[in-house]
Amino acid sequence: MAKLYVVPTPIGNLEDITFRAVRVLKEADVILAEDTRTSSVLLRHLGIEKRMIPHHKFNEHGSVNSVVGRIEAGETIALISDAGTPGISDPGFLLVRACVEKGITVEVLPGATAFVPALVQSGFPCDKFCFEGFLPQKKGRNKRLLSLAEESRTMIFYESPFRVVKTLEQFVEVFGPEREASVSRELTKKFEQTVRGTLVKLVAHFHDYEPKGEFVIVVAGKPRKQEEDREEND
């Protein structure tokens, strides 16, 4: 039966692709790719020759109905992004929602995503966490950060190398200079690195060492002990 497959792809190391993901990509009638040039590198590595159609944030609103129509007509379609799991800070949500509304089967494969390894290796509590992804670049950014000032769960953010220092400096203002954090970059790749410390120390580190690669910033939540002491005093 025709369906939509959501297929995670490696975030760096191509060995992280699953056997099941390879099989689905081989069997799909069409592959929707965030960037066909990037995805063609992966498909060549896997020995897969398959028609690809661009599906990215600039065309997804206009292409969703067409894709749904193709599935309803009997095609099996696989959705991939440049790296990681589609829908997690990548295109995919609109298409999945449209398929669900039409009663089309959506099968999501488990696989790579950047925030899980960054969270686990941060050393902060993983039982409860708050995934924020990319913060708004301009409008609503400060409001969103201020709304997290009292957050006690571990917080996870994505950031580009061009805004890492600025973002860490904003974190210092909102969460305080002594709040602990962990910054991971180039996860699963040759130059993978994780730097841990207080926010003010991390700012100093990335002033000294130019940020390169894609970043995941994990910030410890506000210490619960402070909240418990406050409740007891009240």
Secondary structure, 3 states (H helix, E strand, C coil): CCCEEECCECCCCHHHCCHHHHHHHHHCCEEEECCHHHHHHHHHHHCCCCCEEECCCCCHHHHHHHHHHHHHCCCCEEEECCCECCCCCCCCHHHHHHHHHCCCCEEECCCCCCHHHHHHHHCCCCCCEEEEEECCCCCCHHHHHHHCCCCCCEEEEEECCCCHHHHHHHHHHHHCCCCEEEEEECCCCCCCEEEEEEHHHHHHHHHHCCCCCCEEEEECCCCHHHHHHHHHHC
